[in-house]
Amino acid sequence: MNLALWKKAVADAWLSLIVSSALLILFCCAFVWLMSRFDVGAWSALLNLLPNFLQPMLGVPLAKLATPAGQLSILFVHVITLLVCVGWAVGRGSDSISGEIGRGTMDLLLSLPVWRITVMAVPAVVATLGAALLAASVWAGIAVGLLCTRFPNPPSLAQFGPGAVNLFAMTFCLTGVTTLISSFNRDRWRTISLAGGFFVVSLILKIIGRMWPEGSWLHYLTFLSLFQPQELILLAGPEGSPALRYDATLLLLGLIGYAAAGVVLWRRDIPAPL
């Protein structure tokens, strides 16, 4: 692969990756400190105030969430964590093809002595490494938080490993889907809108499927039904853990998205920038 492609891909992503990783680490440390201020009994009483119709939306029993591990498992589905990881996935996936076309740089990249798929594959590798670093940042933030605060009955740090892996797999999957959407478009903002809409619709379907027993079949229509970090942290035992099935399926869906995007890019004409 052309060294210029690697330099460009890293140059485009390194600043946002460093800022995002630092934000996640600092946020997770602050969250651990905040949870250390809550008495477990008070936290349990607070959870019990939730209306009965909202409890299925949590995905795990309240008794599990009332434990120290349950308190910290919220980090993996917190809006801040999701905004950073989804932002990375949509941002990197949309930039690799439609972003380059919109800026008028795709023709220059394709003038290099490389295959078209290579132009997409290099940013994909950088995006994948970035997704792994973001997931590791959440885990590292919990580790630093537990070291720097007096957390009562601190949970084992290894317990959060499956949640971090599941977060990485979800981010990888969404990046692959966004890259596929990007391969059909010439405007990056259109790609971002479509990918963001896809995530929001997937999230709505997941919530409805949880809260409406007759609508459990909706889980088959959303990739987020495989994003269950709290379940993997709090419920899965050493035997029969669904972690491999969840993560492998998410990774496979992401790879299918990348592969389909490569086929589209290989066959399509590159339009002039807008």
C-alpha positions in Angstrom: 0.0 0.0 0.0 1.2 3.5 -0.8 2.9 5.2 2.1 1.2 8.5 1.1 -2.2 6.9 1.8 -1.2 5.9 5.3 0.2 9.3 6.1 -3.0 11.0 4.9 -5.3 8.6 6.7 -3.4 9.1 10.0 -3.2 12.9 9.5 -6.9 13.1 9.0 -7.8 11.1 12.1 -5.1 11.5 14.8 -6.3 14.8 16.3 -10.0 13.8 16.7 -8.9 10.4 18.0 -6.6 11.9 20.7 -9.3 14.4 21.8 -12.0 11.7 21.8 -9.8 9.2 23.8 -8.9 11.9 26.3 -12.5 12.9 26.7 -13.6 9.3 27.3 -10.9 8.7 29.9 -11.7 11.9 31.8 -15.4 11.3 31.7 -15.1 7.7 32.9 -12.8 8.8 35.8 -15.3 11.5 36.8 -18.2 9.0 36.5 -16.4 6.5 38.7 -15.8 9.2 41.3 -19.4 10.2 41.2 -20.6 6.7 41.7 -18.2 6.3 44.6 -20.2 9.0 46.3 -23.4 7.1 46.1 -24.3 4.5 48.7 -25.3 1.3 47.1 -28.5 1.3 49.1 -29.4 4.8 48.0 -28.6 3.9 44.4 -30.9 0.9 44.6 -33.6 3.0 46.1 -33.2 5.5 43.2 -33.5 2.7 40.6 -36.6 1.4 42.3 -38.3 4.8 41.7 -38.3 4.0 37.9 -41.9 3.2 36.6 -42.5 -0.4 35.9 -43.0 0.2 32.2 -39.6 1.7 31.9 -37.7 -1.1 33.6 -37.6 -3.4 30.6 -35.8 -0.7 28.7 -32.8 -1.1 30.9 -32.1 -4.6 29.6 -30.8 -6.1 32.9 -32.5 -6.7 36.3 -32.5 -3.8 38.7 -30.8 -6.0 41.3 -27.8 -6.3 39.0 -27.7 -2.6 38.3 -27.7 -1.9 42.0 -24.3 -3.5 42.4 -21.0 -1.7 42.1 -20.4 -3.3 38.7 -23.9 -2.4 37.6 -23.2 1.2 38.5 -20.1 1.4 36.4 -21.6 -0.7 33.5 -23.8 2.3 32.7 -20.6 3.9 31.2 -20.8 1.6 28.2 -24.3 2.8 27.2 -24.0 6.4 28.5 -25.0 9.1 26.0 -21.5 10.6 26.2 -19.8 7.3 25.4 -22.2 6.7 22.5 -21.9 10.2 21.1 -18.1 9.8 20.9 -18.0 6.3 19.5 -20.9 6.9 17.0 -19.3 10.3 16.0 -16.1 8.5 15.3 -17.8 5.8 13.3 -19.9 8.1 11.2 -17.1 10.7 10.8 -14.5 8.2 9.6 -16.9 6.2 7.5 -18.3 9.2 5.7 -14.9 10.8 5.1 -13.3 7.8 3.3 -15.3 8.1 0.0 -17.9 10.8 -0.1 -15.7 13.1 1.9 -12.9 12.7 -0.6 -15.2 13.2 -3.6 -16.8 16.3 -2.0 -13.4 17.9 -1.4 -12.2 17.0 -4.9 -9.3 14.9 -3.7 -10.6 11.5 -4.8 -9.2 12.0 -8.3 -5.8 12.8 -6.9 -5.8 9.7 -4.7 -6.8 7.5 -7.6 -4.0 8.9 -9.7 -1.6 7.1 -7.3 -0.3 3.7 -8.4 -2.8 1.8 -6.1 -6.0 -0.1 -6.5 -9.2 1.7 -5.8 -10.0 -0.6 -2.9 -6.7 0.4 -1.3 -8.0 4.0 -1.1 -10.8 2.7 1.0 -9.0 0.0 2.9 -6.3 2.3 4.5 -8.8 4.7 6.2 -10.8 1.6 7.2 -7.7 0.2 9.1 -7.1 3.5 10.8 -10.8 3.8 11.7 -10.7 0.2 13.2 -7.6 0.9 15.3 -9.3 4.1 16.4 -12.4 2.3 17.4 -10.3 -0.2 19.5 -8.6 2.7 21.2 -11.9 4.4 22.1 -13.2 1.2 23.6 -9.9 0.7 25.5 -10.2 4.3 26.7 -13.5 3.6 28.4 -11.9 0.6 30.1 -8.8 2.6 31.0 -10.9 5.4 32.4 -12.6 2.9 34.7 -9.2 1.6 35.8 -7.8 5.0 36.6 -11.0 6.0 38.4 -10.9 2.9 40.6 -7.3 3.6 41.4 -7.8 7.2 42.3 -11.1 6.9 44.3 -12.2 5.0 47.3 -14.9 2.9 45.6 -16.8 0.7 48.1 -16.4 -3.0 47.2 -14.7 -2.2 43.9 -15.6 -4.7 41.1 -13.0 -6.6 39.2 -11.6 -4.6 36.3 -11.6 -7.7 34.1 -15.3 -7.9 34.5 -15.7 -4.9 32.1 -13.6 -6.5 29.4 -16.5 -8.0 27.5 -18.3 -4.7 27.6 -15.3 -2.9 26.0 -15.0 -5.5 23.3 -18.8 -5.3 22.5 -18.4 -1.5 22.3 -15.6 -1.8 19.8 -17.6 -4.3 17.7 -20.6 -2.0 17.6 -18.4 0.9 16.5 -16.7 -1.2 13.8 -20.0 -2.3 12.5 -21.4 1.2 12.3 -18.2 2.4 10.5 -18.6 -0.3 7.9 -22.2 0.5 7.3 -21.4 4.2 7.1 -18.6 3.5 4.6 -21.2 1.6 2.5 -23.5 4.5 2.5 -20.6 6.8 1.7 -19.7 4.7 -1.4 -23.0 5.7 -3.0 -22.8 9.4 -2.3 -20.7 12.4 -3.3 -21.7 14.7 -0.4 -20.3 13.9 3.0 -23.1 15.7 4.9 -25.7 13.6 3.1 -23.8 10.5 4.2 -23.6 11.7 7.8 -27.4 12.4 7.8 -28.2 8.9 6.4 -25.8 7.1 8.7 -27.1 9.1 11.7 -30.7 8.4 10.7 -29.8 4.7 10.4 -28.4 4.6 14.0 -31.4 6.5 15.4 -33.9 4.2 13.7 -31.9 1.2 14.9 -32.0 2.6 18.5 -35.7 3.2 18.3 -36.4 -0.3 17.1 -34.2 -1.7 20.0 -36.1 0.3 22.6 -39.5 -0.7 21.2 -38.5 -4.3 21.0 -37.6 -4.2 24.7 -40.6 -2.4 26.0 -43.2 -4.1 23.8 -43.3 -7.9 24.4 -45.2 -8.6 21.2 -42.6 -6.6 19.3 -39.6 -8.7 20.2 -39.2 -9.6 16.6 -38.0 -6.1 16.0 -34.7 -7.1 17.4 -34.0 -8.9 14.2 -34.2 -5.6 12.3 -31.6 -3.7 14.2 -27.9 -4.3 14.6 -28.1 -2.7 18.1 -29.8 -5.8 19.4 -26.3 -7.2 19.4 -24.9 -4.3 21.4 -25.5 -5.5 24.9 -22.4 -4.5 27.0 -24.3 -4.5 30.3 -25.7 -7.9 29.7 -22.2 -9.2 29.0 -20.8 -7.5 32.1 -23.5 -8.4 34.6 -25.3 -11.5 33.4 -23.1 -13.7 31.2 -21.3 -16.4 33.1 -18.2 -18.3 31.9 -20.4 -20.9 30.3 -22.8 -20.1 27.6 -21.8 -16.5 27.3 -23.3 -14.8 24.2 -20.3 -12.5 23.9 -18.8 -14.4 21.0 -22.1 -14.5 19.1 -22.8 -10.8 19.6 -19.3 -9.6 18.8 -18.7 -12.0 15.9 -22.0 -11.0 14.2 -21.3 -7.3 14.6 -17.8 -7.7 13.1 -19.2 -9.8 10.3 -21.8 -7.1 9.5 -19.1 -4.4 9.5 -16.9 -6.5 7.2 -19.9 -7.0 4.8 -20.4 -3.3 4.8 -16.8 -2.7 3.9 -16.8 -5.4 1.2 -19.9 -4.0 -0.4 -18.5 -0.5 -0.3 -15.3 -1.8 -2.0 -17.4 -3.3 -4.8 -19.4 -0.1 -5.3 -16.2 2.1 -5.3 -14.5 -0.3 -7.8 -17.4 -0.1 -10.3 -18.7 3.5 -9.9 -17.6 6.6 -11.8 -16.1 9.3 -9.7 -18.2 12.5 -10.1 -16.8 16.0 -10.1 -16.9 17.7 -6.7 -20.0 19.7 -5.8 
